[in-house]
Amino acid sequence: MTLRSRVLNLTLWVLQGLTALVFLYFGAMKLDRREVFWVELFAKIGIGQWFRYFTGCLEVVCGILLVIPRTSAVAALLLCCTMVGAILTHWFVLREPLIVNFIPIGLLLILTIVAWKRRAAPLPPQFKLGHYQKSRNARGESGRLKSKARKANPRPHARNRSKQTSACGTK
């Protein structure tokens, strides 16, 4: 890795960490019944308080997943959807000015960058769809280790029986 790529990677991790803290904080606030602001806001939206709990849980879970390397891209995509929903709700349902959406738009931009940059994290072969890999032992052989007695006196396999001849010389 070059110095520039290391600096960019570190910067992206710092942004991910700060964004995760933001979503952990606001998600936890939405789950608190005593937070009158969120209760009144979701009452104005008109969907119901269950959606406040759903959004809060989603933000907390994705905030945690955002700092895990294998799940950061998926968490960023889910949080992008949440931010798009928040922006559209503030514009069209609550009829609030653009300045109110400054923080959600900034978070959406950061999350889009995180999702884009973390998308290429390769999955291990066992997690790829349609990929089957036989288990390997310490020697790199598939299946069980063969004992010395079995190597010395191998049993004929079913596929090799067609090549064997009988006592009269026919197959």
N, CA, C and O atoms as a DFTB+ gen file, in Angstrom:
684 C
 N C O
     1  1       0.833      -1.185       0.000
     2  2       0.000       0.000       0.000
     3  2       0.878       1.248       0.000
     4  3       1.887       1.328       0.700
     5  1       0.476       2.175      -0.775
     6  2       1.207       3.429      -0.799
     7  2       0.780       4.301       0.374
     8  3      -0.209       4.025       1.054
     9  1       1.535       5.336       0.585
    10  2       1.229       6.251       1.690
    11  2      -0.114       6.931       1.472
    12  3      -0.885       7.123       2.412
    13  1      -0.386       7.293       0.226
    14  2      -1.656       7.961      -0.080
    15  2      -2.843       7.046       0.193
    16  3      -3.842       7.486       0.763
    17  1      -2.748       5.786      -0.203
    18  2      -3.862       4.867       0.028
    19  2      -4.041       4.578       1.515
    20  3      -5.165       4.383       1.978
    21  1      -2.946       4.549       2.261
    22  2      -3.055       4.359       3.716
    23  2      -3.763       5.539       4.375
    24  3      -4.611       5.362       5.250
    25  1      -3.406       6.735       3.945
    26  2      -4.031       7.937       4.510
    27  2      -5.516       7.971       4.163
    28  3      -6.343       8.294       5.016
    29  1      -5.860       7.642       2.920
    30  2      -7.270       7.616       2.522
    31  2      -8.045       6.539       3.291
    32  3      -9.184       6.759       3.702
    33  1      -7.422       5.386       3.478
    34  2      -8.077       4.321       4.224
    35  2      -8.300       4.732       5.681
    36  3      -9.367       4.486       6.243
    37  1      -7.296       5.352       6.282
    38  2      -7.431       5.821       7.666
    39  2      -8.504       6.900       7.776
    40  3      -9.297       6.900       8.717
    41  1      -8.526       7.811       6.821
    42  2      -9.551       8.862       6.810
    43  2     -10.947       8.267       6.696
    44  3     -11.881       8.706       7.366
    45  1     -11.073       7.258       5.836
    46  2     -12.375       6.608       5.680
    47  2     -12.795       5.905       6.966
    48  3     -13.970       5.942       7.331
    49  1     -11.849       5.264       7.660
    50  2     -12.193       4.613       8.927
    51  2     -12.588       5.625       9.993
    52  3     -13.489       5.365      10.791
    53  1     -11.924       6.777      10.012
    54  2     -12.301       7.823      10.973
    55  2     -13.707       8.327      10.667
    56  3     -14.515       8.505      11.580
    57  1     -14.006       8.559       9.385
    58  2     -15.363       8.979       9.003
    59  2     -16.393       7.913       9.371
    60  3     -17.477       8.235       9.859
    61  1     -16.056       6.650       9.140
    62  2     -16.970       5.570       9.506
    63  2     -17.208       5.546      11.009
    64  3     -18.344       5.386      11.456
    65  1     -16.159       5.702      11.780
    66  2     -16.300       5.684      13.237
    67  2     -17.154       6.834      13.750
    68  3     -18.022       6.641      14.601
    69  1     -16.903       8.031      13.230
    70  2     -17.702       9.192      13.649
    71  2     -19.158       9.054      13.213
    72  3     -20.073       9.393      13.963
    73  1     -19.366       8.551      11.988
    74  2     -20.733       8.338      11.507
    75  2     -21.435       7.271      12.340
    76  3     -22.625       7.387      12.632
    77  1     -20.703       6.242      12.717
    78  2     -21.284       5.199      13.563
    79  2     -21.701       5.769      14.912
    80  3     -22.765       5.427      15.428
    81  1     -20.873       6.632      15.486
    82  2     -21.240       7.267      16.757
    83  2     -22.484       8.128      16.620
    84  3     -23.336       8.134      17.508
    85  1     -22.596       8.857      15.515
    86  2     -23.780       9.689      15.278
    87  2     -25.040       8.816      15.233
    88  3     -26.049       9.136      15.862
    89  1     -24.970       7.710      14.482
    90  2     -26.148       6.862      14.364
    91  2     -26.446       6.097      15.653
    92  3     -27.611       5.849      15.964
    93  1     -25.426       5.725      16.395
    94  2     -25.671       5.107      17.699
    95  2     -26.373       6.090      18.637
    96  3     -27.300       5.717      19.357
    97  1     -25.930       7.337      18.625
    98  2     -26.522       8.348      19.494
    99  2     -27.972       8.634      19.113
   100  3     -28.864       8.563      19.959
   101  1     -28.207       8.956      17.845
   102  2     -29.571       9.308      17.432
   103  2     -30.500       8.094      17.454
   104  3     -31.689       8.237      17.738
   105  1     -29.979       6.912      17.161
   106  2     -30.804       5.704      17.251
   107  2     -31.221       5.415      18.685
   108  3     -32.363       5.037      18.944
   109  1     -30.278       5.597      19.626
   110  2     -30.612       5.402      21.039
   111  2     -31.604       6.450      21.522
   112  3     -32.475       6.145      22.337
   113  1     -31.485       7.677      21.031
   114  2     -32.447       8.718      21.406
   115  2     -33.851       8.373      20.920
   116  3     -34.832       8.644      21.613
   117  1     -33.952       7.782      19.740
   118  2     -35.268       7.409      19.209
   119  2     -35.884       6.268      20.006
   120  3     -37.106       6.133      20.050
   121  1     -35.064       5.461      20.625
   122  2     -35.589       4.344      21.422
   123  2     -35.996       4.771      22.828
   124  3     -36.666       4.009      23.526
   125  1     -35.612       5.960      23.257
   126  2     -35.938       6.455      24.594
   127  2     -37.324       7.098      24.579
   128  3     -37.581       8.021      23.806
   129  1     -38.204       6.607      25.430
   130  2     -39.579       7.125      25.484
   131  2     -39.645       8.551      26.022
   132  3     -40.588       9.286      25.729
   133  1     -38.646       8.941      26.806
   134  2     -38.666      10.261      27.427
   135  2     -38.238      11.368      26.471
   136  3     -38.379      12.547      26.794
   137  1     -37.718      11.007      25.296
   138  2     -37.319      12.006      24.299
   139  2     -38.572      12.527      23.601
   140  3     -39.059      11.914      22.651
   141  1     -39.081      13.637      24.065
   142  2     -40.335      14.197      23.572
   143  2     -40.196      14.640      22.113
   144  3     -41.153      14.542      21.345
   145  1     -39.010      15.128      21.724
   146  2     -38.810      15.606      20.366
   147  2     -39.109      14.517      19.340
   148  3     -39.833      14.749      18.372
   149  1     -38.545      13.321      19.558
   150  2     -38.741      12.241      18.577
   151  2     -40.166      11.705      18.607
   152  3     -40.703      11.324      17.566
   153  1     -40.776      11.670      19.764
   154  2     -42.165      11.209      19.863
   155  2     -43.075      12.157      19.085
   156  3     -43.939      11.712      18.330
   157  1     -42.881      13.460      19.269
   158  2     -43.711      14.444      18.560
   159  2     -43.429      14.453      17.062
   160  3     -44.347      14.607      16.255
   161  1     -42.149      14.286      16.686
   162  2     -41.796      14.284      15.261
   163  2     -42.443      13.111      14.534
   164  3     -42.999      13.287      13.450
   165  1     -42.377      11.926      15.114
   166  2     -42.984      10.763      14.466
   167  2     -44.512      10.820      14.536
   168  3     -45.188      10.211      13.706
   169  1     -45.063      11.540      15.510
   170  2     -46.510      11.755      15.535
   171  2     -46.927      12.678      14.389
   172  3     -47.983      12.480      13.787
   173  1     -46.097      13.691      14.083
   174  2     -46.376      14.570      12.948
   175  2     -46.295      13.825      11.622
   176  3     -47.072      14.083      10.703
   177  1     -45.357      12.909      11.537
   178  2     -45.198      12.134      10.296
   179  2     -46.448      11.304      10.046
   180  3     -46.900      11.179       8.908
   181  1     -47.006      10.736      11.113
   182  2     -48.278      10.043      10.989
   183  2     -48.196       8.539      10.752
   184  3     -49.227       7.891      10.571
   185  1     -47.015       7.983      10.750
   186  2     -46.909       6.523      10.541
   187  2     -47.171       5.774      11.836
   188  3     -47.779       4.704      11.824
   189  1     -46.726       6.315      12.931
   190  2     -46.917       5.673      14.225
   191  2     -45.600       5.565      14.977
   192  3     -44.521       5.739      14.409
   193  1     -45.714       5.278      16.256
   194  2     -44.515       5.192      17.093
   195  2     -43.716       3.912      16.833
   196  3     -42.529       3.847      17.153
   197  1     -44.354       2.903      16.259
   198  2     -43.616       1.679      15.924
   199  2     -42.502       1.989      14.923
   200  3     -41.452       1.349      14.952
   201  1     -42.721       2.959      14.046
   202  2     -41.717       3.323      13.055
   203  2     -40.535       4.035      13.713
   204  3     -39.403       3.935      13.237
   205  1     -40.793       4.740      14.786
   206  2     -39.702       5.363      15.555
   207  2     -38.817       4.288      16.153
   208  3     -37.591       4.387      16.106
   209  1     -39.439       3.255      16.718
   210  2     -38.660       2.145      17.278
   211  2     -37.899       1.389      16.183
   212  3     -36.739       1.023      16.369
   213  1     -38.546       1.162      15.058
   214  2     -37.896       0.477      13.943
   215  2     -36.690       1.272      13.447
   216  3     -35.611       0.714      13.247
   217  1     -36.879       2.574      13.251
   218  2     -35.789       3.418      12.778
   219  2     -34.659       3.475      13.798
   220  3     -33.485       3.415      13.433
   221  1     -35.008       3.590      15.063
   222  2     -33.978       3.616      16.109
   223  2     -33.180       2.332      16.161
   224  3     -31.953       2.364      16.258
   225  1     -33.866       1.195      16.098
   226  2     -33.168      -0.097      16.107
   227  2     -32.280      -0.246      14.878
   228  3     -31.147      -0.716      14.979
   229  1     -32.793       0.153      13.723
   230  2     -32.017       0.060      12.490
   231  2     -30.762       0.926      12.576
   232  3     -29.688       0.505      12.148
   233  1     -30.892       2.122      13.122
   234  2     -29.737       3.012      13.234
   235  2     -28.708       2.477      14.228
   236  3     -27.507       2.580      13.980
   237  1     -29.151       1.913      15.335
   238  2     -28.216       1.361      16.316
   239  2     -27.486       0.145      15.743
   240  3     -26.263       0.048      15.843
   241  1     -28.232      -0.775      15.147
   242  2     -27.616      -1.980      14.594
   243  2     -26.657      -1.624      13.459
   244  3     -25.541      -2.140      13.404
   245  1     -27.080      -0.757      12.567
   246  2     -26.204      -0.368      11.446
   247  2     -25.027       0.465      11.921
   248  3     -23.958       0.419      11.314
   249  1     -25.198       1.220      12.985
   250  2     -24.075       1.958      13.559
   251  2     -22.995       1.013      14.056
   252  3     -21.806       1.296      13.912
   253  1     -23.400      -0.108      14.639
   254  2     -22.434      -1.122      15.072
   255  2     -21.813      -1.817      13.864
   256  3     -20.599      -2.008      13.809
   257  1     -22.649      -2.195      12.895
   258  2     -22.149      -2.903      11.713
   259  2     -21.250      -2.033      10.839
   260  3     -20.463      -2.549      10.045
   261  1     -21.365      -0.730      10.984
   262  2     -20.570       0.182      10.172
   263  2     -19.085       0.107      10.501
   264  3     -18.251       0.410       9.647
   265  1     -18.744      -0.285      11.706
   266  2     -17.331      -0.359      12.089
   267  2     -16.755      -1.764      11.946
   268  3     -15.583      -1.979      12.254
   269  1     -17.546      -2.711      11.491
   270  2     -17.064      -4.072      11.225
   271  2     -16.716      -4.137       9.734
   272  3     -17.577      -3.878       8.894
   273  1     -15.475      -4.478       9.396
   274  2     -15.053      -4.401       7.986
   275  2     -15.925      -5.181       7.005
   276  3     -16.228      -4.672       5.927
   277  1     -16.331      -6.384       7.343
   278  2     -17.105      -7.198       6.401
   279  2     -18.528      -6.711       6.200
   280  3     -19.146      -7.016       5.180
   281  1     -19.054      -5.962       7.149
   282  2     -20.449      -5.538       7.068
   283  2     -20.609      -4.039       6.841
   284  3     -21.733      -3.541       6.779
   285  1     -19.505      -3.318       6.716
   286  2     -19.600      -1.856       6.635
   287  2     -20.317      -1.386       5.374
   288  3     -21.049      -0.397       5.426
   289  1     -20.128      -2.061       4.247
   290  2     -20.792      -1.631       3.010
   291  2     -22.301      -1.833       3.091
   292  3     -23.068      -0.965       2.674
   293  1     -22.727      -2.974       3.625
   294  2     -24.163      -3.249       3.750
   295  2     -24.799      -2.279       4.743
   296  3     -25.892      -1.765       4.505
   297  1     -24.111      -2.034       5.853
   298  2     -24.638      -1.089       6.845
   299  2     -24.744       0.309       6.250
   300  3     -25.716       1.021       6.501
   301  1     -23.750       0.700       5.466
   302  2     -23.790       2.028       4.843
   303  2     -24.952       2.131       3.860
   304  3     -25.612       3.168       3.788
   305  1     -25.205       1.068       3.104
   306  2     -26.344       1.083       2.170
   307  2     -27.677       1.186       2.902
   308  3     -28.558       1.940       2.489
   309  1     -27.826       0.434       3.984
   310  2     -29.070       0.516       4.762
   311  2     -29.258       1.910       5.358
   312  3     -30.362       2.454       5.352
   313  1     -28.182       2.472       5.865
   314  2     -28.283       3.818       6.431
   315  2     -28.502       4.871       5.347
   316  3     -29.127       5.899       5.608
   317  1     -27.996       4.631       4.132
   318  2     -28.297       5.534       3.000
   319  2     -29.798       5.553       2.738
   320  3     -30.385       6.615       2.532
   321  1     -30.411       4.386       2.746
   322  2     -31.867       4.320       2.551
   323  2     -32.597       5.078       3.660
   324  3     -33.582       5.768       3.403
   325  1     -32.112       4.945       4.882
   326  2     -32.711       5.665       6.003
   327  2     -32.591       7.173       5.817
   328  3     -33.541       7.910       6.078
   329  1     -31.432       7.628       5.367
   330  2     -31.225       9.062       5.171
   331  2     -32.052       9.604       4.008
   332  3     -32.573      10.717       4.086
   333  1     -32.176       8.832       2.936
   334  2     -33.037       9.263       1.828
   335  2     -34.480       9.391       2.320
   336  3     -35.172      10.353       1.986
   337  1     -34.926       8.420       3.110
   338  2     -36.276       8.497       3.680
   339  2     -36.440       9.699       4.589
   340  3     -37.487      10.346       4.576
   341  1     -35.415      10.009       5.382
   342  2     -35.491      11.170       6.279
   343  2     -35.546      12.474       5.485
   344  3     -36.313      13.378       5.818
   345  1     -34.730      12.567       4.432
   346  2     -34.719      13.786       3.613
   347  2     -36.063      13.987       2.923
   348  3     -36.619      15.085       2.935
   349  1     -36.574      12.923       2.327
   350  2     -37.867      13.029       1.638
   351  2     -39.002      13.333       2.609
   352  3     -39.921      14.079       2.271
   353  1     -38.946      12.770       3.798
   354  2     -39.977      13.035       4.807
   355  2     -39.937      14.498       5.245
   356  3     -40.981      15.136       5.382
   357  1     -38.733      15.028       5.464
   358  2     -38.631      16.432       5.870
   359  2     -39.109      17.370       4.768
   360  3     -39.722      18.397       5.058
   361  1     -38.836      17.033       3.506
   362  2     -39.253      17.904       2.403
   363  2     -40.737      17.811       2.098
   364  3     -41.418      18.832       2.000
   365  1     -41.246      16.581       1.946
   366  2     -42.600      16.416       1.414
   367  2     -43.676      16.212       2.470
   368  3     -44.821      16.604       2.246
   369  1     -43.359      15.621       3.596
   370  2     -44.375      15.376       4.621
   371  2     -44.400      16.517       5.634
   372  3     -45.465      17.046       5.954
   373  1     -43.239      16.891       6.131
   374  2     -43.173      17.930       7.153
   375  2     -43.049      19.334       6.566
   376  3     -43.222      20.319       7.284
   377  1     -42.751      19.436       5.266
   378  2     -42.633      20.713       4.549
   379  2     -41.632      21.661       5.216
   380  3     -41.902      22.850       5.388
   381  1     -40.484      21.116       5.584
   382  2     -39.450      21.919       6.227
   383  2     -38.459      22.423       5.186
   384  3     -38.317      21.812       4.127
   385  1     -37.771      23.525       5.467
   386  2     -36.829      24.084       4.477
   387  2     -35.587      23.208       4.313
   388  3     -35.338      22.291       5.096
   389  1     -34.830      23.515       3.288
   390  2     -33.640      22.743       2.939
   391  2     -32.585      22.763       4.036
   392  3     -31.851      21.788       4.197
   393  1     -32.494      23.834       4.780
   394  2     -31.471      23.959       5.816
   395  2     -31.630      22.884       6.893
   396  3     -30.644      22.485       7.514
   397  1     -32.860      22.410       7.121
   398  2     -33.109      21.358       8.104
   399  2     -32.469      20.049       7.656
   400  3     -32.074      19.231       8.487
   401  1     -32.367      19.852       6.345
   402  2     -31.809      18.616       5.799
   403  2     -30.301      18.674       5.625
   404  3     -29.733      17.791       4.983
   405  1     -29.641      19.669       6.166
   406  2     -28.199      19.791       6.014
   407  2     -27.467      18.587       6.602
   408  3     -26.589      18.019       5.953
   409  1     -27.818      18.197       7.813
   410  2     -27.156      17.048       8.462
   411  2     -27.504      15.736       7.754
   412  3     -26.589      14.960       7.475
   413  1     -28.771      15.443       7.448
   414  2     -29.039      14.191       6.724
   415  2     -28.373      14.121       5.346
   416  3     -27.957      13.042       4.922
   417  1     -28.266      15.246       4.646
   418  2     -27.607      15.233       3.338
   419  2     -26.104      14.981       3.519
   420  3     -25.508      14.224       2.753
   421  1     -25.499      15.600       4.510
   422  2     -24.076      15.350       4.787
   423  2     -23.823      13.901       5.156
   424  3     -22.868      13.293       4.673
   425  1     -24.681      13.338       6.015
   426  2     -24.537      11.927       6.375
   427  2     -24.741      11.020       5.171
   428  3     -24.055      10.009       5.024
   429  1     -25.689      11.386       4.307
   430  2     -25.924      10.596       3.097
   431  2     -24.693      10.595       2.195
   432  3     -24.345       9.557       1.633
   433  1     -24.036      11.730       2.050
   434  2     -22.821      11.797       1.232
   435  2     -21.700      10.939       1.824
   436  3     -21.022      10.216       1.095
   437  1     -21.507      11.018       3.135
   438  2     -20.475      10.206       3.792
   439  2     -20.784       8.725       3.640
   440  3     -19.896       7.931       3.329
   441  1     -22.038       8.352       3.858
   442  2     -22.420       6.944       3.754
   443  2     -22.291       6.423       2.329
   444  3     -21.942       5.261       2.119
   445  1     -22.572       7.275       1.356
   446  2     -22.401       6.866      -0.040
   447  2     -20.938       6.594      -0.350
   448  3     -20.619       5.617      -1.028
   449  1     -20.053       7.442       0.138
   450  2     -18.616       7.223      -0.056
   451  2     -18.167       5.940       0.633
   452  3     -17.404       5.162       0.060
   453  1     -18.634       5.716       1.856
   454  2     -18.267       4.500       2.586
   455  2     -18.762       3.265       1.845
   456  3     -18.016       2.299       1.681
   457  1     -20.006       3.289       1.399
   458  2     -20.551       2.127       0.682
   459  2     -19.781       1.877      -0.609
   460  3     -19.534       0.727      -0.972
   461  1     -19.405       2.938      -1.298
   462  2     -18.686       2.790      -2.568
   463  2     -17.265       2.261      -2.340
   464  3     -16.818       1.359      -3.049
   465  1     -16.569       2.809      -1.372
   466  2     -15.179       2.408      -1.136
   467  2     -15.071       1.028      -0.487
   468  3     -14.097       0.313      -0.724
   469  1     -16.040       0.652       0.317
   470  2     -15.978      -0.641       1.013
   471  2     -16.677      -1.763       0.240
   472  3     -16.723      -2.896       0.718
   473  1     -17.214      -1.473      -0.927
   474  2     -17.964      -2.473      -1.678
   475  2     -17.094      -3.607      -2.185
   476  3     -17.584      -4.724      -2.347
   477  1     -15.826      -3.357      -2.440
   478  2     -14.969      -4.345      -3.073
   479  2     -14.249      -5.241      -2.080
   480  3     -13.324      -5.955      -2.468
   481  1     -14.636      -5.228      -0.831
   482  2     -13.996      -6.111       0.130
   483  2     -14.324      -7.553      -0.250
   484  3     -15.490      -7.947      -0.215
   485  1     -13.316      -8.346      -0.612
   486  2     -13.594      -9.694      -1.090
   487  2     -14.110     -10.599       0.025
   488  3     -13.670     -10.528       1.173
   489  1     -15.051     -11.444      -0.355
   490  2     -15.580     -12.416       0.582
   491  2     -14.721     -13.667       0.551
   492  3     -14.177     -14.017      -0.496
   493  1     -14.591     -14.341       1.677
   494  2     -13.901     -15.624       1.653
   495  2     -14.687     -16.620       0.803
   496  3     -15.898     -16.467       0.646
   497  1     -14.024     -17.634       0.253
   498  2     -14.705     -18.561      -0.664
   499  2     -15.922     -19.247      -0.059
   500  3     -16.881     -19.527      -0.779
   501  1     -15.913     -19.524       1.232
   502  2     -17.045     -20.242       1.814
   503  2     -18.306     -19.400       1.886
   504  3     -19.388     -19.940       2.114
   505  1     -18.197     -18.075       1.695
   506  2     -19.368     -17.216       1.744
   507  2     -19.900     -16.838       0.367
   508  3     -20.933     -16.178       0.262
   509  1     -19.212     -17.246      -0.678
   510  2     -19.670     -16.925      -2.025
   511  2     -20.780     -17.871      -2.431
   512  3     -20.729     -19.065      -2.139
   513  1     -21.794     -17.330      -3.112
   514  2     -22.923     -18.141      -3.540
   515  2     -22.501     -19.105      -4.637
   516  3     -21.743     -18.743      -5.536
   517  1     -22.992     -20.328      -4.556
   518  2     -22.724     -21.310      -5.590
   519  2     -21.319     -21.872      -5.542
   520  3     -20.903     -22.565      -6.470
   521  1     -20.586     -21.593      -4.492
   522  2     -19.214     -22.069      -4.398
   523  2     -19.175     -23.205      -3.381
   524  3     -19.591     -23.032      -2.236
   525  1     -18.690     -24.336      -3.787
   526  2     -18.550     -25.466      -2.894
   527  2     -17.088     -25.844      -2.853
   528  3     -16.467     -26.083      -3.888
   529  1     -16.550     -25.896      -1.671
   530  2     -15.153     -26.251      -1.524
   531  2     -15.064     -27.389      -0.530
   532  3     -15.598     -27.302       0.576
   533  1     -14.379     -28.470      -0.928
   534  2     -14.209     -29.592      -0.028
   535  2     -13.287     -29.182       1.106
   536  3     -12.373     -28.377       0.930
   537  1     -13.546     -29.753       2.267
   538  2     -12.676     -29.454       3.386
   539  2     -11.325     -30.128       3.168
   540  3     -11.249     -31.224       2.613
   541  1     -10.296     -29.481       3.597
   542  2      -8.937     -29.997       3.422
   543  2      -8.334     -30.260       4.787
   544  3      -8.609     -29.549       5.753
   545  1      -7.503     -31.300       4.851
   546  2      -6.834     -31.583       6.104
   547  2      -5.494     -30.852       6.129
   548  3      -5.214     -30.022       5.264
   549  1      -4.684     -31.164       7.112
   550  2      -3.417     -30.463       7.280
   551  2      -2.473     -30.683       6.103
   552  3      -1.652     -29.815       5.809
   553  1      -2.569     -31.805       5.434
   554  2      -1.686     -32.096       4.302
   555  2      -2.223     -31.550       2.983
   556  3      -1.556     -31.662       1.954
   557  1      -3.409     -30.965       2.997
   558  2      -3.988     -30.449       1.773
   559  2      -4.814     -31.471       1.021
   560  3      -5.268     -31.208      -0.093
   561  1      -5.017     -32.650       1.624
   562  2      -5.822     -33.684       0.984
   563  2      -7.276     -33.491       1.357
   564  3      -7.585     -33.002       2.444
   565  1      -8.157     -33.866       0.472
   566  2      -9.572     -33.775       0.814
   567  2      -9.993     -35.066       1.489
   568  3      -9.445     -36.134       1.218
   569  1     -10.956     -34.955       2.356
   570  2     -11.472     -36.141       3.033
   571  2     -10.618     -36.535       4.221
   572  3      -9.858     -35.730       4.759
   573  1     -10.763     -37.821       4.628
   574  2     -10.045     -38.313       5.797
   575  2      -8.604     -38.649       5.462
   576  3      -8.254     -38.883       4.305
   577  1      -7.775     -38.668       6.498
   578  2      -6.411     -39.149       6.322
   579  2      -6.449     -40.656       6.157
   580  3      -7.186     -41.343       6.864
   581  1      -5.677     -41.161       5.245
   582  2      -5.637     -42.601       5.029
   583  2      -4.606     -43.200       5.969
   584  3      -3.505     -42.671       6.121
   585  1      -4.970     -44.297       6.589
   586  2      -4.029     -44.938       7.493
   587  2      -2.987     -45.704       6.690
   588  3      -3.174     -45.961       5.500
   589  1      -1.874     -46.071       7.356
   590  2      -0.805     -46.800       6.684
   591  2      -1.291     -48.167       6.229
   592  3      -0.918     -48.639       5.156
   593  1      -2.122     -48.798       7.045
   594  2      -2.623     -50.128       6.676
   595  2      -3.489     -50.041       5.429
   596  3      -3.452     -50.930       4.579
   597  1      -4.250     -48.993       5.321
   598  2      -5.109     -48.850       4.156
   599  2      -4.298     -48.548       2.905
   600  3      -4.649     -49.000       1.814
   601  1      -3.219     -47.789       3.053
   602  2      -2.357     -47.506       1.913
   603  2      -1.664     -48.777       1.439
   604  3      -1.488     -48.990       0.239
   605  1      -1.272     -49.622       2.394
   606  2      -0.574     -50.860       2.039
   607  2      -1.515     -51.860       1.385
   608  3      -1.098     -52.584       0.481
   609  1      -2.747     -51.923       1.805
   610  2      -3.698     -52.896       1.285
   611  2      -4.972     -52.166       0.862
   612  3      -5.985     -52.250       1.556
   613  1      -4.938     -51.457      -0.252
   614  2      -6.118     -50.689      -0.639
   615  2      -7.260     -51.582      -1.103
   616  3      -7.056     -52.621      -1.731
   617  1      -8.457     -51.146      -0.775
   618  2      -9.634     -51.872      -1.260
   619  2      -9.981     -51.341      -2.633
   620  3      -9.793     -50.154      -2.902
   621  1     -10.481     -52.188      -3.499
   622  2     -10.885     -51.671      -4.812
   623  2     -12.130     -50.797      -4.672
   624  3     -13.067     -51.143      -3.953
   625  1     -12.123     -49.699      -5.346
   626  2     -13.266     -48.802      -5.347
   627  2     -14.273     -49.242      -6.392
   628  3     -13.951     -50.015      -7.293
   629  1     -15.483     -48.750      -6.266
   630  2     -16.551     -49.152      -7.183
   631  2     -16.224     -48.737      -8.617
   632  3     -16.567     -49.461      -9.551
   633  1     -15.590     -47.624      -8.809
   634  2     -15.293     -47.184     -10.166
   635  2     -14.181     -48.001     -10.805
   636  3     -14.067     -48.043     -12.030
   637  1     -13.364     -48.648      -9.987
   638  2     -12.270     -49.452     -10.525
   639  2     -12.674     -50.906     -10.739
   640  3     -11.890     -51.660     -11.315
   641  1     -13.834     -51.331     -10.314
   642  2     -14.257     -52.724     -10.449
   643  2     -14.466     -53.121     -11.893
   644  3     -14.334     -54.297     -12.234
   645  1     -14.789     -52.165     -12.751
   646  2     -14.996     -52.498     -14.159
   647  2     -13.690     -52.910     -14.823
   648  3     -13.712     -53.625     -15.825
   649  1     -12.560     -52.476     -14.290
   650  2     -11.272     -52.817     -14.868
   651  2     -10.747     -54.163     -14.366
   652  3      -9.837     -54.738     -14.962
   653  1     -11.323     -54.662     -13.271
   654  2     -10.854     -55.943     -12.735
   655  2     -11.376     -57.090     -13.574
   656  3     -12.453     -57.006     -14.164
   657  1     -10.614     -58.147     -13.621
   658  2     -11.044     -59.340     -14.349
   659  2     -11.406     -60.420     -13.369
   660  3     -10.891     -60.458     -12.251
   661  1     -12.285     -61.294     -13.780
   662  2     -12.678     -62.403     -12.912
   663  2     -11.679     -63.534     -13.088
   664  3     -10.719     -63.411     -13.849
   665  1     -11.907     -64.644     -12.378
   666  2     -10.987     -65.792     -12.424
   667  2     -10.938     -66.404     -13.817
   668  3      -9.905     -66.958     -14.194
   669  1     -12.013     -66.326     -14.597
   670  2     -11.991     -66.903     -15.937
   671  2     -11.427     -65.940     -16.986
   672  3     -11.334     -66.308     -18.157
   673  1     -11.056     -64.741     -16.606
   674  2     -10.424     -63.849     -17.550
   675  2     -11.387     -62.878     -18.230
   676  3     -10.968     -62.115     -19.101
   677  1     -12.631     -62.888     -17.866
   678  2     -13.588     -61.946     -18.451
   679  2     -13.889     -60.842     -17.447
   680  3     -13.592     -60.943     -16.257
   681  1     -14.458     -59.841     -17.950
   682  2     -14.808     -58.723     -17.077
   683  2     -16.059     -59.015     -16.294
   684  3     -16.502     -58.180     -15.505
